[in-house]
């Protein structure tokens, strides 16, 4: 009976992780995730917001948001795959760690922090904690 409870808890963590990743991908798709500062004049600054999937940040050299977006989709697919197979844990953890690192690097290097970006990073941390094996 204890084994059944553990399996139920693991399955519940996977379901919560799937819901969180879907929410993160939806947040990434809306055009408020990546802030970019432009200077039309010497004393004027304009901040525009773009989706993680937008090619504008990529065109200006900020590869980090699109890497995080594609890896988030990969994590969602790996979590779905882990329902049938149990050996995807390390890949999920590595992809989530890269997502978190790319978000932080994007904020530090390109000053592209936004509320949506912080929410996405927090969701990645939550899913990483949920998918850590020693906590299962």
C-alpha positions as CSV (number, residue, x, y, z in Angstrom):
1,X,0.0,0.0,0.0
2,X,2.9,2.3,0.6
3,X,4.2,1.6,-2.9
4,X,0.9,2.7,-4.3
5,X,1.0,5.9,-2.4
6,X,4.5,6.7,-3.6
7,X,3.4,6.0,-7.2
8,X,0.4,8.3,-6.8
9,X,2.6,11.1,-5.4
10,X,5.1,10.7,-8.3
11,X,2.3,10.8,-10.8
12,X,0.8,13.8,-9.1
13,X,4.2,15.6,-9.4
14,X,4.3,14.8,-13.1
15,X,0.8,16.1,-13.6
16,X,1.6,19.3,-11.7
17,X,4.8,19.7,-13.7
18,X,3.0,19.3,-17.0
19,X,0.5,22.0,-16.0
20,X,3.3,24.3,-14.9
21,X,5.2,23.8,-18.2
22,X,2.1,24.4,-20.2
23,X,1.5,27.6,-18.3
24,X,5.2,28.6,-18.8
25,X,5.0,28.0,-22.5
26,X,1.8,30.1,-22.7
27,X,3.6,32.9,-20.8
28,X,6.5,32.7,-23.2
29,X,4.1,33.0,-26.2
30,X,2.6,36.3,-25.1
31,X,4.5,39.4,-26.2
32,X,5.6,40.6,-22.7
33,X,8.4,38.1,-21.9
34,X,11.5,39.7,-23.2
35,X,12.2,43.4,-22.6
36,X,14.4,45.2,-25.1
37,X,15.7,48.8,-24.7
38,X,16.1,50.9,-27.8
39,X,17.5,54.4,-28.0
40,X,15.9,56.5,-30.7
41,X,17.8,59.6,-29.5
42,X,20.8,60.3,-27.3
43,X,18.7,61.0,-24.2
44,X,15.6,58.9,-25.0
45,X,15.0,55.3,-24.1
46,X,12.1,53.1,-25.4
47,X,11.4,49.7,-23.9
48,X,9.6,47.2,-26.2
49,X,8.4,43.8,-25.1
50,X,8.6,40.6,-27.2
51,X,7.6,37.0,-27.0
52,X,10.2,34.4,-26.2
53,X,9.5,33.0,-29.7
54,X,10.0,36.3,-31.5
55,X,12.9,36.7,-33.9
56,X,13.5,40.3,-32.9
57,X,15.6,39.5,-29.8
58,X,17.3,36.8,-31.8
59,X,18.1,39.3,-34.5
60,X,19.7,41.7,-32.0
61,X,21.9,38.8,-30.7
62,X,19.9,37.7,-27.7
63,X,19.6,33.9,-28.3
64,X,18.8,33.1,-24.7
65,X,14.9,33.5,-24.8
66,X,14.4,31.2,-27.9
67,X,16.8,28.6,-26.4
68,X,14.7,28.7,-23.2
69,X,11.5,28.5,-25.2
70,X,12.5,25.5,-27.2
71,X,14.0,23.7,-24.2
72,X,10.7,24.3,-22.3
73,X,8.8,22.5,-25.1
74,X,11.4,19.7,-24.9
75,X,10.9,19.5,-21.1
76,X,7.1,19.2,-21.6
77,X,7.6,16.4,-24.1
78,X,10.1,14.6,-21.9
79,X,7.7,14.8,-18.9
80,X,4.9,13.4,-21.0
81,X,7.3,10.7,-22.1
82,X,8.3,10.0,-18.5
83,X,4.8,8.8,-17.8
84,X,5.6,5.7,-19.8
85,X,9.4,5.6,-19.4
86,X,11.2,6.4,-16.2
87,X,14.7,7.2,-17.5
88,X,14.1,10.8,-18.6
89,X,14.8,12.4,-15.3
90,X,18.4,13.6,-16.0
91,X,17.4,15.0,-19.4
92,X,14.5,17.0,-17.8
93,X,16.8,18.3,-15.0
94,X,19.5,19.4,-17.5
95,X,17.0,21.1,-19.8
96,X,15.4,23.0,-16.9
97,X,18.8,24.0,-15.5
98,X,19.8,25.4,-18.9
99,X,16.4,27.2,-19.2
100,X,17.0,28.9,-15.8
101,X,20.6,29.8,-16.7
102,X,19.7,31.2,-20.1
103,X,17.0,33.4,-18.4
104,X,19.4,34.7,-15.9
105,X,22.1,35.3,-18.6
106,X,19.6,37.1,-20.8
107,X,18.7,39.4,-17.9
108,X,22.3,40.1,-17.0
109,X,23.8,40.5,-20.5
110,X,20.9,42.1,-22.3
111,X,19.0,43.8,-19.5
112,X,15.8,42.0,-20.7
113,X,14.1,41.3,-17.4
114,X,10.3,41.5,-17.2
115,X,7.6,40.3,-14.9
116,X,6.6,37.6,-17.3
117,X,10.3,36.5,-17.6
118,X,10.6,36.2,-13.9
119,X,7.4,34.2,-13.7
120,X,8.7,31.8,-16.3
121,X,12.0,31.4,-14.5
122,X,10.1,30.7,-11.2
123,X,7.9,28.1,-12.9
124,X,11.1,26.4,-14.2
125,X,12.5,26.3,-10.7
126,X,9.3,24.8,-9.4
127,X,9.2,22.1,-12.1
128,X,12.9,21.4,-11.4
129,X,12.2,20.9,-7.7
130,X,9.2,18.7,-8.6
131,X,11.3,16.6,-11.0
132,X,14.3,16.1,-8.7
133,X,14.4,12.3,-7.9
134,X,15.6,12.5,-4.3
135,X,12.5,14.4,-3.5
136,X,10.2,11.8,-5.0
